[in-house]
Amino acid sequence: MKVIPLHQEEKHLIAEAINNNRQAQHQLYTKFSPKMLSVCRQYIKDIHHAEDVMISGFMKMFTNLKKFEHKGSFEGWIKRIMIHECIDYLRVKKNSFNHANIDDVTYSEEEANYEIEGDFSIDDIQLLIDNLPEGYKMIFNLYVVDGYKHNEIAELLNISEGTSKSQLSHARKMLQTQITELKNKNNGTK
């Protein structure tokens, strides 16, 4: 029995998809769409709009598939496309982010501790993040969930690095307030 390494199978699927093999394209879509919908859902509250953005992202991915150089993760490459599609969608929807231009914000690495203590479901956590204003939510997701640095976020969103730090700080404070309220509600103290 011959064993084909997973990355070779993926490489073959990509090559076939580049040649417009619909079955290979479908297999790539089937393999990555659940994770990519999750990525889009992190940024876009409405599941139907998130699905639309994901489909648009896949169209862009298939259109640019020959540009993938097999350097790094294919999934990471698709995820980056999805994040950019979400940002583009939100820019068009809002026309601009709701952010204050604060360049001299006090920010410390201690603020980067995002552990949520307590019995919260993933749905609870997603709801808390969804309740953030879109600008805060975007920067929170880019920094905390997707690991972008403030200088990368600033360049991506065309804002200052200080604004990115400020928005993250405000998002963190809002989340802490929401977590406290949810804990009180769950404990029956409020």
N, C-alpha and C positions, 0 to 999 in steps of 0.2 A: 504494500500500500504506500503510495507516494503522498507525502504531506506537503501542502503548499503553505508557506508562511502567510500570515494575515496581511502584512503590508504588500506582498506581491499580488494578492487577490485584489486589494484596494487599488493598486497601481494599474492592474489590468482593467478593472471597472472604469477607472478614470480615462484610460486610453480609449476604451470602447465608447464611453460617453462623449468624448471629444469627437469621435467619428459618427455622432448622432445615432448611436445604438439606443433605441428607446428603452429596451429592457435594462441595459446598464444604467441609464439615467434614472429609471424607476427604482432600481436597487439602491442607488446612492441616495435618492430621495427618501425611500423607506428606511434606510439605515440611519440617516441623520435628522430627519424631520422632527421626531419627538424631542431631541435635545435642542434643536434650533427653535422650535416653538417655545420651549421653556425659556430660552435666551430672550426671545422677542417679548414674551409675557412679562419678564422682569422689568422691561422698559415701558410696555404698553398695557394699560389696565384692562381694556376691553379685549376679550379673547378673540373676537371676530376680527378686529383690526390687527391684532397680533398675528393671526393666521394670514391675513392679507399681506402684511409686511414680510412674513416668512416666505410666502410664495413668491413675492417680488424679489426677495433675497436669493431664492433658489434660481429664479430666472437669470439674475445677474451672475450667480455662480456658474451656471451652465454656459452662459455667454462668454465668460472669462476663464473657463476651465483650462484652456491651453496656456494660460499665463501662470498656472500653478507649477512651481519649479521642483516640487518634491523635496523642498528644504523645510523641515519642520513638519508639524502635524497638519494633515488635511482637514481634520475636524476643527482645529484652531483657525485655519484659513477661512473656512466657511463661517465660523463664529464671528470672526472679524467683519466679514461681509454683512452678517445679520445685524451686528451692533451698528454699523454705519447706516444700514437701511432704517433701523429704528430711529436713529438720530435725524436722518433726513425726513422721515415721516413726522416726527415731533416738531421739527423746524417748520415744515409746511403747515402743520395743524395749528401751531401756536404763533408762527411767524417769528418768534424769538423766545428765548427762555426768560423766565421771570427771575432775574438775578440782580443783585446789587453789585456795583463795581467797587469792591473794597480791597484795595491792594495792601494795606498795612494791618492785616488781621493777625491776631495772636493765635498761633497754632503750635501744638506740641504733639510729639509722637505718642504721649500718653493717651491722647484722644483717639488713637487708632485701635483701641481695645473694643471690639464689637461683639463680645460674647454676650449672649442673651441667656440670663439665668431664669429658670422656671420651666414649667411644663407648657410649652407653646408648640402647637402643631406648625407644620410648614405653611398651612393656609393662614394661620394667625400671623405669622411673620410676614408673609406676602401681603396680607391686608394692611399691616402696619406700614410697610414700605409703599404700598399703593396710596396710602393716605397722605404721603408727602407731596408737596407741590412738585410739579413736573421737573423744574430745574434742580431742586434738591435731590429728587429721586434719580435723575439721570446721573448726576455727579456721584451720588452714593453708590449706585450700581457700577459705574465705571471704575471707581476707586476700590470699593470693598469687595464686590462680587467678581469683577473681571480683572482686577489687579493693575489697572492703568495708574501711572504716576501723575501728579498734579500738572507737570509740564506737558505731558501727553494730552491730558484732558483739556488743558487750556488751548493747545493747538487744534485739537479736534473740534471743540465747540466755539473757537474764536473768541475766547475770553481770557482774562489775565489769570496767572497762576494764583494770585492772591484771592481772586473771586472764587476759583475752584476750592481753595482751602476754606474760605469763608462759608461757601454753600455746604460743604461737607460738615463743617462744624455746626451749622444751623440744622442740618438734617439729623445729625447725631443727637442734638439736644431735643429735637421734636420726637425722635424715636424713643429716647429715654423717658420723656413725658408720657408718651403713648403706652410704653411698657409698664410704667408705674400705674397708670389708669387701668390697664388690662389686668395686672396683678391684683389690684384692689377689687376690681369687679369679680375676678375669679375666686378671690378669698371672701367675697361677700362683705367687704368693708366699705364699699362705696355703692 
